[in-house]
Amino acid sequence: MKDLEREILSAVDARRFWPQVFRRLTDTVKVERERNSRAAYRDKWWVFGEPRGAFRDALRGLPRYIATVEKSKHRWFRFLDADVLPDNTVVAVASDDPRVLGVLSSRAHGLWALAQGGRLEDRPVYNKTACFDTFPFPCLDGMAGLEIGVATEAIEAQRQKLMALDGALTMTVLYNERCSGRFDELDRLHRELDAAVHRAYGWPSGMTDEAILAALLALNRERADQEAIGDVRFLRPAYQQDRVKPAGRARAVETLRPQTRDIRPLPEAPEKLAAEVLDVLRLEKGPLSLGELSGRFAGPNGRRKMDRFEQMLAILAVAGSIHRTDESWFSPRRH
């Protein structure tokens, strides 16, 4: 069975090994997939999605990795076992380092993610390119990194303890009610983590949110200048240093994005929708996912609306007006 997991099964093999599952997919999935504009999903309709070879390679040898949900009222990160395969609603980071998890779980990164990310109705959206790739981590060597790692493991242990005591408790409930008094110990541990992250950055205590964002923005620009000349601070040096080109990694942020966005009317005419989609993507400082783009327009993100945007993106991509990266889309800047 291990050999079968390494490649996409043909329809014949899928039917032979899992006949009941295949019959279920035929009845419920095939009709919808045959209308999909993307060939990879239309032609291999029985396959859940496209395998992410680069991510699986990055996970090799790791017992766990860091994950967060793409859309969430409260931003939280946690470790998942390496044998758990994330779907497209999960943003995954191929690191098993508690220091990295700790910084991502800190208030500093939460503020950055809110300022850099998008929104879907009333929920913040975590975009990897905009929120993670641009984020300047502190130096995690020495005592500062050790403190962050210890605080992070304590948070992980407390969360596991709470959820073991109450089988109905989820991460969403934990973080919806973290500051309500019900989970005082978890809230205390997060405050300790925030203090440790502040010390790693060399910041004074009592900084306002605005001051934290200003400090991160300045550090982002400094790191981009360093990376432009080949001085890169990798989070996983042993894995990244021979795979990542410094010149292609640096991303300076000109300014932080506003946290609220105007919702545009949804045009009915295809040509007007195309013009609006291009305008949104050209004004962005980073790529947008299908859900993020759809959320910029009025109306609930139902199947019909998402299909319209998916088809329009495919048309604009063929025309060369926009480009795709991972699960997001962007338009080249005009000069």
N, C-alpha and C positions, 0 to 999 in steps of 0.2 A: 504493500500500500504506500510505502514511503516514496517509491519511484513514481507512482501515479500523482503524488502531490506536487512533484517538481514541474509538471507541465499541464497545460490545459487539455482536458480530456475531449476526445471527439464525441460527437453526438451518439455514435454507435457504442462507444465504451461507457458513456454516461448511462445510456439505456440498459446496458448489460450489467453494470455493477450496482446501479441504484434504480431499478425499474419503477418503483412507486414514486420516488422523488421526481424522476424524469416525467412520469405521467402527470404529476401535479404541475410541474413547470410548463408542460405542453398546454394544459388547460388554463393556466392563470397568467403566464408570462409571455408566451410566444407571440400572441396577437399584438400585444403592446410593443414588444421589441421589434416586430417586423415594420412598425411605423417609425421607428427611431431613425433620426437623420445621421447618426454616427455608425459607420460601417462595423466597427468593432463590437458594438452592442447588437446591431441588427443581424449580422451574419452568425455570430456565436451567441444566440439568444439564450441558450441553456447555462451560460457561464455568468456567475454573479456580477463580475465586473472585470476590468483589466488589471492583471497583476502588476504590482509596482516592484519591478526587479531591483531597482537601485535601493529601495527601502529594505527589501528582504536581505540584500547583501549587507546593508548597514547593521541589520539586527543580528547577523551571524555571530555567535559567540556570546551574545548578551543574554542574561537570564531574565531581564525585564527592560521595559522602555517607558518613557514619559508620555502621557496622553492628556488631552483636554477635549471637551466637546466644542464643536465649531460655534454653536449658538447657545448662549447661556446668560441668564440674568446676572449670576455671580460667577466670576472666573475662578476656576480651581483646576489644579493639575494633580495627577497621581501616577503611581507606577502601575503598569499592567504586565502580567507575565508574557514572555516572548512568544508563547504559543497562541496568544490571543491575536487574531488578525483584525485590525481596525477597518471600519468601512469609511465611506466618504464623508460622514458626519463627524469623524474624529480626527483631530490634528495630532499627529504622532511625532515625537522627537526621539531619535535613535541614540539614547544615552541612558545608562543605568546609574549615573552619578547622582547621589543625593544632594550634592552641592548645586548642581544644575537645576534639579527639581526645586530646591529651596529658593533660588533666585527667581525662578518662574512663578513660584507660589507667593512671592513677596508683594507687598503693596506697591513697591516701585514699579515692578513689571505690570501689575494690574492697571496702574494709572497710564502707563505707556500703551498698553493694549487698547484701553478705552479711547485714548487720543488718536491712535494710529488706525484702529480697526473700523469696520463699518457697522451698520445696524440693520436688522431685519425687524420691522415694526418696532416693538419696545425692547428687543433683545440685542445686546452687543454681539457682533460677529468677530471671531478671532481668525484673521487672515494671516497665514504663515509668512507670506512674503512681506507684508506690511508690518506685522506685529513682532514676529520672531527674528527674521533675517536682519532687521534694522536695529534690534535691541542691543545696546552695549553692556555686556556683562562686566562685573567687577573682576579684579584679580582673585582667583579662588585658591591660590597657593597659601601655605602656612596656616597660622592659627585662625585667620579670618574665615578661610574656606572650611576648616575643621568645625568651627562653631556653627556655620550654616548647615553642614552635613548632619551634625548631631541634632540640631533643632528640627531639621526636616524628618529625620528618622523618628523622632518623638511624635511629630504630627501624624506621620503614617501609622504608627503604632496606636495612637489614640483613636484615629478614625476607624481602624480595624476593630478595636475593642468595642467602640460604640455600636458599630454595625453588627458585631457578633452578639451583643446583648439584645438587640432589637432587629429581628429579621426583616422587618418592613422598612427599616431606615435606609435611605439612599444618600448619595453624595449631594444630590440636589436639595433634599430636606436639611441635611447638615449645614449647608452654606446659606440656605434661606433663613435659617434660625440661629446661625452661629453667634450672633451678637445679641440674641434675645434673652440671654441668661440661662437657657436650657443647656447650653454647651460651653460653660464658662472655662473649663480646662482647655478645650480646643482653642478658644479665643485667646487665652493667655499664651499658649504655645505659639500661635501666629504672631502675637506681639513680640515675643522673644525672637522669632525668626526675622521679623522686620528690623529689629534692632541690630541683629547680627549682619544683615545685608547692608544696613547703613554704615556699620563699621567697616565692612569690606570696601565700600565706595570711598570711605574717608569723610563722610558727611557728618555735620554736627547734628545733634538731636533736636527735635522740635521743628524740623523743616516743614513748610506748608506744601500742599500738593503742587502748587504752581512752581515752587522752588525746586522740588524734586524733578518735575518735568523739564525745567530749564537746565538743570544739571545733566540730565540724561541726554538732552538735545545737544548740548555742548560736547559731551563725551562721544556721542554718535559721530559728530563731525570730525572730532580728533581721530577716532578709530578709522574712519573712512580715509583720511589723509595718510594714516600709517599703512593701511592695507594697500593703498594705491602705489606705494613704493616697496611692497612685498613684505611688510612687517605685520603678519597675521597672528592673532591670538585664537588658536583653535580650541574648541571645547573638548574635542577628542583628537589630540595631535597624532597619535599612532595610526588612526584610521584616516584622518582628513588630509594630512600634509602632502601625501602623494596623489590625492584625488581632486583637490580643490585648487583652482587657479586663483591666486590673490587678486589679479586685476578684474576678475569677473565676480568677485565677492563683495567688494566695497559698495555700500549704499548709503550715501549721505542723505539725511532728511533736511529739506529746506526749512520746513516749519511743521508744527504739529497740526493735525487735522481737527476741525471742529467736531464736537461730540454729537451734534444734532445736524440733520440734513433735511433739506426740503424734499418732499415727496412730489414727484412729477405726475401730471395726468398721463394715463395710458392711451396712446393714440391707437385708433382702429386701423388706419391706413398703413400698409406695410412700409411704404416709402417714408412716412413720417416717423414710424417706430425706428426704422434704420437710422434716421438722422438723430433721434433722441439718444439711442444706444451709443452711437459714435460720440456724441457730445459728452455723455456721462463718462465714457472710458477715456476720452482725451483730457478731461479735467482731473482724473484720478492721478495720484502719485504712485499708485501700485495697482497690480492686477485685481480684478473682481471675480468672484465665483458666480456661477449661474444664479444661486440663491440671493447673493448680495445685489447683483444687478437687478434682478426682478423686484427686490425689496425697495428699490429707489423709485418705483412707480406705484401708483394707486391701485388698490384692490388686493384681495388675499392671494397668496401664492398657490393657487390651485393648479391642477394638472394642465388645464387649457392654457393658463397664463404661462406656466413654465415651458410648455411645448412651443408656444409662440417665440419666446426668447431663445430657446435652444435652436430652433430653426433659423431665426434671424442671425444668431452668432455664427452658425455654420455658413450661411450665405456671405456674411461679411468676411469670414475667414478665407473662403474661396476667392473672394474679390481682392484679398490682400490688404483690406482695411484694418484688420485686427489680427492679433496673434494669440497663441495659447501657451500657457505654462502650467504644468500639472493640471489642476482642476479649475484654473482661473484664466481670465481673458484680459488683454490690455491692447491699447492702441498706441502706435509709435507717436512720440511727441512731434508736434509741428514746429518748424523753425521759421 
